[in-house]
Amino acid sequence: MSAAFEEYAKHAKAHSASILNGIADDAKVAGVQCETVQVVQDHPYKAIVATAKDKGCDLIVMASHGRSGIAAVVLGSVTAKVLTHTTIPVLVCH
């Protein structure tokens, strides 16, 4: 089972790197400074809050999918958790 997890992690990291590289390229073309970071953490909100703090960010920008009802309860909301666990201002785009 650990071999399967390691293989999954390897592919996930490569896929993430591909997406982040594309974003960095788009930012460069647009003349926008961009630094990408990959963080492995069981709780995404913890990674977002810690990375923003470590990088000295003055704003966190996140999307909201707007799930409601049981989907919001079961899936939770990374955005809501970031909002409640950081002192850095958060801009939520819906």
C-alpha positions as CSV (number, residue, x, y, z in Angstrom):
1,M,0.0,0.0,0.0
2,S,2.8,2.4,0.7
3,A,4.2,1.9,-2.8
4,A,0.8,2.9,-4.2
5,F,0.7,6.0,-2.0
6,E,4.3,7.0,-3.0
7,E,3.3,6.6,-6.7
8,Y,0.2,8.7,-6.2
9,A,2.2,11.4,-4.3
10,K,4.8,11.5,-7.1
11,H,2.1,12.0,-9.8
12,A,0.3,14.6,-7.7
13,K,3.5,16.5,-7.2
14,A,4.3,16.4,-10.9
15,H,0.7,17.5,-11.8
16,S,0.8,20.3,-9.3
17,A,4.2,21.5,-10.6
18,S,2.8,21.5,-14.2
19,I,-0.2,23.7,-13.1
20,L,1.9,26.1,-11.0
21,N,4.5,26.4,-13.8
22,G,1.7,27.4,-16.2
23,I,0.4,30.0,-13.8
24,A,3.9,31.4,-13.3
25,D,4.3,31.6,-17.1
26,D,1.0,33.4,-17.5
27,A,1.9,35.9,-14.7
28,K,5.3,36.6,-16.4
29,V,3.6,37.3,-19.7
30,A,1.2,39.7,-17.9
31,G,4.1,41.4,-16.2
32,V,3.0,40.2,-12.7
33,Q,5.4,39.0,-10.1
34,C,4.6,35.5,-9.1
35,E,6.2,33.0,-6.7
36,T,4.8,29.5,-6.5
37,V,5.1,27.1,-3.6
38,Q,4.1,23.4,-3.2
39,V,3.3,22.4,0.4
40,V,2.3,18.9,1.5
41,Q,-0.1,19.1,4.4
42,D,-3.1,17.0,5.5
43,H,-5.1,20.1,6.1
44,P,-4.9,22.6,3.2
45,Y,-6.1,25.6,5.3
46,K,-3.1,25.0,7.6
47,A,-0.7,25.1,4.7
48,I,-2.3,28.2,3.3
49,V,-2.2,30.1,6.6
50,A,1.3,29.0,7.4
51,T,2.7,29.8,4.0
52,A,1.1,33.2,3.8
53,K,2.6,34.0,7.3
54,D,6.0,32.7,6.3
55,K,6.1,34.6,3.1
56,G,4.9,37.9,4.8
57,C,1.8,38.1,2.7
58,D,-0.5,41.0,3.4
59,L,-3.5,39.5,1.6
60,I,-4.8,35.9,0.9
61,V,-7.0,35.6,-2.2
62,M,-9.2,32.6,-2.4
63,A,-12.2,31.3,-4.4
64,S,-15.5,30.1,-2.9
65,H,-17.4,27.4,-4.6
66,G,-20.5,28.4,-2.8
67,R,-21.6,24.9,-1.8
68,S,-24.5,24.8,0.6
69,G,-26.5,22.3,2.5
70,I,-25.1,18.9,3.3
71,A,-22.3,19.3,0.7
72,A,-20.9,22.3,2.7
73,V,-21.2,20.3,6.0
74,V,-19.6,17.1,4.7
75,L,-16.9,18.6,2.5
76,G,-16.1,21.6,4.8
77,S,-14.8,24.8,3.5
78,V,-11.1,25.5,3.2
79,T,-11.9,29.1,2.6
80,A,-14.0,29.3,5.8
81,K,-11.2,27.6,7.8
82,V,-8.6,30.0,6.4
83,L,-10.9,32.9,7.4
84,T,-11.2,31.7,10.9
85,H,-7.5,30.7,11.4
86,T,-5.6,33.7,10.1
87,T,-5.2,37.4,11.0
88,I,-4.1,38.2,7.4
89,P,-7.0,39.8,5.4
90,V,-8.7,37.3,3.0
91,L,-10.4,38.3,-0.2
92,V,-12.9,35.7,-1.2
93,C,-14.0,35.6,-4.9
94,H,-17.2,33.9,-5.8
